[in-house]
Structures are given as structure tokens and as C-alpha cells.
Amino acid sequence: MTRAIRADYSQTFLFPPSLEDWVGADHPARFIRDFVESLDFEALGFRTPSCDTGRPPYSKELLLSAWLFGYLQKIRSSRGLERACRDNISLLWLTGMNSPDHNTLWRFFSNNKTPLRSVFRQLVGVACSSGLVGLVVHAVDGTKIRSRSSDASAWHKDELEALLESVDSSIDEAMSQIESSEVSESGEYRLPDDLVDAKKRRAEIKRALDELAKIDRAHMHPDDPEARMIQSGGGTHLNYNAQAVVDRDSELIVAEEVVNAESDSEMLVEMVDDVVRNVGEAAEETVGDGGYYSPGQLVKAEEHGHGVLVSVKESPDKRGRFSHSDFRYDESEDVYTCPEGKRLTYQRTRPDSHGKYMVRHYRCRNAKDCPFRWACSPNKKGRTILRGEHTAAVSRQREKQKSVRQQEIMRSRKWIVEPVFGQIKENMGFRRWTVRGMENVRTQWSLICTAFNLKKLYKYWLEGTLVLNR
């Protein structure tokens, strides 16, 4: 009969175990150490407190290593990381059996937000220098991630106004009862406690409404004022809009950002510019879904020399062969030609309906003699075509998307970038921010993207094909 293996707490060692033997040669903690040791902390701008007397501070290298490994292990709170530094053998090895407390870990995070975001760029640079990042196709997308703050405790203008009306009614009712009573008392009359409390509530509600009026918004959380009520898959919640650009070849995130805009429509060029800062140049094509469509962004992308592909939103036109797209523009003569060969000449320039852009108007001069005038336009004066400042760029984008290759690239967008968000939310368990405020949220998203890339690059480190600058 075999004996069960039990823990022998009385055993002793002739020689103490070596710290280097605690983790294997292929352990991810060693990859973290190699990467951190390759960084130039002074150039990145990391700050740690100096101490002339008393206990010395923990080094920048030790604290950054702890945070990076923590994010790889889904540990994103300073208190959770403090426990792991005491209990997790990998972190015990990585920190050299040092155990920074949660205050030390949080101060490092709080004091080094910009340098921590720069670590992401350094890691992308390592991947580039190792020849792992492609520059053929990148895909950009955004995902809404819930704020740490609760929707229920946020200020909502309509609810506050209804509550203010209710409080005013209760105050009026209490004052009416006081005035109608004939109770006389000597000395100063003291207001009932419930009336005092009602007046305090009214002052708080008025203050909240005044704050909303100052920023011209209908919703705000007092503890996280930069979060926005944004519609996402599960409804409308306090969210931040996390952005990422993913390389098709390596599946690495090559640019990241967080905004509180409800729409992605103004983010296209900014994200491609960020790729240029991180990688050195943009991909031949950067593809985004219809949420990134903006005529102004298409013009700006051309000005910056970026190749972009986004689904162009078509305005509904039920006029058959006389739809807007069937009218051809001749730039040399500055005229439009309709499907029947009639010319529409320039009439005037006016601001668009939103007053943002100037729009040129082209009017048909042959409406009276045209047999198709009523099929073309119900206007008695004839058909008018509007040409905005961005019309040419939109037309070039439409022509570009007629290519079979470009259509294949646009179809590939979903399987390039969307699985990345799926892995971050499902595999890495990141579905809600654990910090508040835009700067903290941006830093956390950068650490999430850094951890994602570390997971991808780990296999290249094992193969020895990842070049770490020493």
C-alpha cells in the first residue's frame, strides 16, 4: 500500500534555496524582468521619492515590474497587488522578496501616469525593432467601458428637477401649516426639524443643478465628472470610450487612447497620427467601421498622407436614376451634369444647415424644358445639387472602395480588431474601470494594452526573436 505524500514541516535544508530557482527559465516573470531592465527610466520621466534618512524607497524598476505582472495576472488594485507581493511566489521572485504596501504602489501609479503610458510606446518600439509589426493593414475601433462610479448615484437633470419640485411642495406645505396655526410662543420661533432638512435638501439639489448648467450637460457623477452617459451594448451608462489600433500581421495593439466622446467620428486621424508616433509611419491602409466616418476626417487624412478606409454613410435618396450620386461633377468647368446630359451651373455659396462648413449650390437652368423635371425634383425652380468642402474627399473614398482588394480589407476589419476587445474583456476580465478621472483611466487603459501586448510578445521572447535593448 502506497503512502500519501504529506507536507513535512520539520524538514531543514543544508543550503538555503536560491531565489533564482523559484521560477523556471521560461516563466513570464523573467520576461517582465528582462523588459523592465531594458527601459531607460530617466528618459521616460519616472519619479520616485528620495530619502536621505530612514528606510530607502522602493526602486522604480521593482514597482513597475510588480504593476506589469499584476496586470498580466488580472490584479489591478493596489491592495490586491500588495497581497500578491506577499503570497504569489512569482511576484516574490520578481520583487526579490520585497513587499511594497498598497500606499506605495498607488503613489507610484499616481505620480507616474505619463511615464506609465510611455511604457506602452516603448513596448511597441521593441516589437517594431524586432520586425514583428506590419505596415500593410491596421484596424481601428473603440469600445465603451463602464465607469467605476454607479449610474444610480450620478446627477441626472430630469430626476433632480422632479425632486426639486417635490421638495418645494413639501416646504410650501409645511410653511402653510405654520402660518395657519395660532400657536404663540415666547422668544424666537424654531423651525421644525423636517423643514430644516427639506431646505438643506433643496440647497443640495440646487447646487447639483447649477453644476450641470455650468457644463451644459444632463448627467454627471460628482466623483467622476469626466465620465459620460454613453449608449453601449447593455444600455446607457456612465462610460469612457477606449480606442485601439491593431496590426493585422502581428495582432498587436500599436496605438491606444481613451476619450469621453460618445462617437468615434472625430478619432480616425488622431489614432493614425498616434500610430506614426509609436511606430514611425502609418500602415498603407487603416480601416474603421462606419462610426469613424466624417467628411472632415477624410480631408484631414488626405492632408496627413494617411491611407484610410471607412464605410461612407449614404443619405437616403429615392429618386432612382436621378439620385445625387448619378450627377457627375466636372472640376475643370465647375459644373454638374445630370443623367440626361443637362448642366447644373454654380449659383451661390452658403453655410450648411449647422453653420460649420461652406456649401456651393449648383442649379439646373433647363427645368422648364426637361421632361423628367418632376421625377428629378419637386422644386419648381429645378434641381439643386450641393457641394461641400469635403465632397471631393468623400467621392475619392467611394471610388477607392470599388477596388476588390480594398473591399477585402474592409471585410477583414472585424477579425483584426474586434477579437482584441473580446480577449481584453473576457480573457483578461477587464469590463469596468477600477479608477476614476480621465488621467487615471487613460493610464489604466495603457497598462491593459501593454499587458495584452506582453502576452502576445511572450512567445517571441521564448523563441529568442524579440530584441530587447540593453
N, C-alpha and C positions, 0 to 999 in steps of 0.2 A: 504494500500500500504506500503510495507516494505521499510525502509530507507537503502541506500547503506552504507557499512562500509567505513569510510574515516579516514585518519590519523589525529589525534588530536595533533597538535604540541604544544598546550598550557597546556597539562596535566602535573601535577607535582606528585612526589612520596613523601609520608610521610617518608618512609625509602628508601635509595638508593638500587637498585637491587644488589644482591650478585653475584659476579663473578662466583661462583660455580654453579649458576642456569642457566648460559648461554648455557651450553651443557648438554645433557642427560647423565645418568649414563652408558648407553651403547654406547656412542659416540666413534668413533675411536681415537679422540684426547686424550681421557682418557687412551686408550690402549698405545698410544705413550708415554704419560707421565709415566705410570707405567713401561714400558720397559726401558726408559731412566733413570729413578730413580734407576733401578736395576743394572746399569752399574758401574764398577769401573773405573772412568775416569783417575785416576793416573796410574793404571796398563796398561790401553790402550795407554797411552802416549799422551793424548790430550794437546795441548798448547793453552793458551790464554794470551794476553799481560797483564802484571801487570801495575798498575798505582798508584803511590804514591800521585800525585796531580791531580787536575782536575776531570773530570767525570769518575766514575768507569767503567771498561769494562763489556760487557755482559758476562754472565756465559756460560760455556761450555754446560751445560745442556739445557739452553734456545736456544742456536744456533743450537745444534744438533736436538732438538725437532722440530725447525722450518724447517730444511732441510728435515728431515724424513717425516713430514706431507706434506711438499711441494711436495715431490716425490710421495706420495700417491695421491695427487691431480693433478698430471701431471704438476707441476710447477717446472721447472728445471733450471731457470735462476735466478741470484741473484737479478736482477731488478724486475722480476715478483714476486719473493718471498718478496721483500721489499713492493711492492704494496699490496700483500695479507696480510702481517702482519698489515697493516693499515685498510684493508677493510673486510677481512674474519673473521667472528665472531669466528670461531673455532680456528684460529690462534691467535686472540686477547685473547681468553681464555687461550690458550696453552702458550703464551708468557707473560701472566699477564699484558696485555695491554701495553707491550713494543714494540717498532717498530725499530728494527735494520735496518740501511740503507744497500744498496747493497754493498758498500765497506766493511763494517763489515762482512757481510755474505760471500763475496768472500774471504776475508782474512782468515776466519775460514776454508773454504774449502781448500784454497791453502796451509795453514800452517799445516793442519792435514790430509793429504792424507792417510798415513799409518794407523793412528788410525781409520779413517772413514772406511777403508777396513776391519779393525778388528771388527767393529760393526757387519758386516755380520756373521763373525765366532761366535761372542757372541750369535747372534740370533739363529744360527743353534744349538749351545750348549744348549740353552733354550729348543728348540724343542726336542733335544735328552734326556735331563733330565726329560722332561715330557712324555717320552715314545712314541713320535709321529713319529720318524724316523725309518723306517725299514732297515734291513741289508740283505735283500734277493736279490733284483734286483735293480740296478741303471742303468740308461741310460745316455750316454754322447753324446753331439752333439755340433756343432758350427754353428754360423750364421754370415754372413757378414753384417756389418752396416756401412753406408756411413760416411765418414769424414765430419767434419764441413766445410772444405775448398772445394772450387769448382774445378772440374776437368779442367775447361777451363783456370783457372789462374795458373795451375801447369806447371812445366817444362817438356816437352816431347822431348826426344833427336832427334827424326826424324824431328819434326817440327822446333826445334832450328837450326839444321843443314841446313835445307832448307832455313830458314830465314837468316842464316849467309851467305849462298851463294848469296841470293838476295841482302843483304846489301853490300857485297863485290863487286858485279856487279855494284851497284849504285855508290859506291865510285870510282871504276875504271873508270866509265863513266864520272863522274864529274872531276876527275883528268886529263883525256884525253882532256876534253873541255878546262880546264885551260891551259894545256901545248900547245894546238893548237892555243889559242888566242894570238894575238900580242899586247894586251893592256899593255902598260907600265905605271907604276905608281911610283911616288917618295916615298921613305920611305919603311916601312915594308908592305908587301902584306898581306891582311887579307883574310882568307879563308871564302867562302860563308857560311851562317848560316846552310843551308841544309846539307852541307858536314860535318860541325862540329857535327850536330845532328846525322848524319849517323855513324860517328866514335864513338860517345857515345853509340849508339845502339849496334854497333859491340862489344864494350868493355863489355857491359852488357850481350850480348849473349855468348861471350867467357867465361865470369865468370860463367854463368849458366852451360855451357857445361863442364867446368873444375870441378865444384862441382859434377855433375853427374858422371864424370870419376873417381873422388876420391872414391866414394861409389860404383862404378861399377853397376849403375842402369840406366835404360832408362827413368824413370819417377820419379819426386819428386816435392812436393809442398814446396816452401821456408818457408811458415808459419806453415807447419805441416809435417816436413821431415820424421817422423816415420810412416806416413800413406803409404799404398802400393796400387798400381793399381792391384786389385784382381777381378776376374770374379765372378759376383753374378747373381741373377735371372734377373735383368734388364740390364745386360751388364757388361762391365769392368769399374770400378770406383775406386776412392780413398776410401779405406775401412780399417777397423780394423776387426779382426776375434774374435768375442766374444764366449767364451766357457762356457758350463754349464753342471753339472751332476745333474740329477733329481732322487729322490727316488720314486720308484713305489708306495709304500703304502701311503705315505703322500702327494705326488705330490709337495714336497718342493725341492728347489734348495739347494743342500748340498755342492757344490763346484762351483766356478766361476773363470774365468781368461780371460784376453784379450791378444792376440798376433797379430803380423802383418804378420805372415806366411800365404802364400797362401793356404797351405794344412794343414789338421788335422793329417797327418800321424805320426807326432812325438809328439802328445799331449796326447796319451792314458794313459801312465804310470804316466805322470806328473799330470793329472787330478785325477787319482785314489789316488795317493800319497796325493794330496790336500784334498781328502775326509778323508783320515786317520788322517790328521792334524786337520780337523774340527770336525769329528765325533768320532775318536778314533780307528776305524777299517774300512776296506773296506767291501762292500757287498759281498755276496757269488759269485755273478756274476755281472760284469759291461759290458753292451752291447753297441757296437758302430756300425755305418754303415761302408761300405767299405772304406770310406775316412780315417778311422783310421787304416787301415791295413798297417802294416810294420813288416817284419820278425824280425827286430831288437827289435821292441817294444814287440813282443810276447815273445822273450827271456828275455827281461828285466822284463816283467810282472811276468814270472815264477820265476825269481830271487828274486823279491819283495814279492812273495807269493800271488799275486793277481789273482783271477779268472776273466778271460775276455772272451768275445765272440765278434769277429769281422768277417765280411764276408771276406773270403780268396779269393783274386783275382787269378783266374786260367789263366795261359798263354795258348794261343790257341795252340792246338795240333791236327792235322788232320790225325794222323796215326792209328786211330781205336784202335784195341786191343793192339797196341804197343805204346800207349801214355805213357808219363813219369809216371803217377800215377799207371800204371799197372806193373811197376817194383818194386819188393819187396826188402827192404834192411834188411840184417841180421847184426845186430850190433856186435854180438859175433865173426863173421868171417870177418866182414868188407867187405862184397860183396853184389852186387845186383843180383837178379835172374829175368830173363825175363819171359814173359808168356809161353814160350816154355821150360822153365826149364834150360836155359843156364845161366852161371855165368859171371858177369862182375866184374873184379877184379881191385883193386886200381892201378892207373898208375902214377899220379903226383898231386901236389898241386900248384895252380897258383892264382894270384889275379883275381877278377871278372872284367868285362868289364869297370866298373867305378873305379877300383882300391881301393875300400873301404873294401872288405872282401876277405878272402882266400877261394878258392873253390877247392874241391877234385874231380879229374877226375877218372871215372871208365870206362874201355874199354872192349868190348866184344872180346874174343880171338878165337871165333868159327865162325866168319863171313863167312869164305870161305866155310864151310860145311853146313851152315844154309840155308834151302830152303826159308826162309822168310826174308833174309838179305835185299833185296831191298824194301820190304814193311816196314821194321823196320827203315832203314836209307839209304840215298843216298851216304853216305861216304864209299869209297872203303875199308877203314881200319876197318869198323864195327861201331856199335852203341857206343856212349859215353854218360854216364849219369853224370851230375854234381851235387855235393852235397855241399851246402854251410854251413857256420857256423850255420845258422838258420833253416836248413831244418828239423831237428828233431822237433823243436818247432812248425813249420808250420804243420808238419804231425800230431802232437798231437792235434793241434787245429782242423784239419779236422776230426779226429776221434771223438773228443769231440762233434762236431756239428752233428754227426749222431744220437745222442740221441734225442728222441721225445721231451723230456722236454726242452732241450737246443734249439731246433728248435722253440718251442712255445715262449721261452724267446726272441729269436731273432726277431720273428714276432711282439712281444709286444713293441719293441723299439719305433716305430713311435708314438704310442698313449701315451707313457710315457713322452717323451721329446719334441717332435715337437709342441704339444699344448701350452707348456710353452712359446716358442718363439712367437707363434701366439698371445697369450694373451699380452705379453710384447709389441709387435709391434702394435697390433690392439686395444686392450682394454686400454693399458696404453699409447698408442700413441707415442711409442719411436721407431723411424725409422732412426734417424740421431743423431750423437753426437753433443752436444752443446758446447763442449770444444775441445781444440787441445793438442796434445802431448800424448805420451803413459801413463805417470803417471796420468795425468788428466783423460784420457779415462778409465784407469783401475779403478780409484776412482768412476767415474760416473757409470760404469757397476756394481760395487759392491753396490752402492746405489740403482740402479734399481733392482738388485736381492734381496736386503734387503727389499725394498718396496713390491716386489712380495711376499716374504715370510710373511711379516707383514699382507698382505691381506689374505693369507691362514690361518695364526695363529689367526686372529681376532676372528673367530668363537669359537676357543678353549678357548680364553680369556673370551668370553661371557659365556661359559659353566662353567668356573672356573677350567678347567682341565689343563691350561697352568701354569707351575710353574715358577714364576719369583723370582730370588734370591734377597733378600733384605739385 
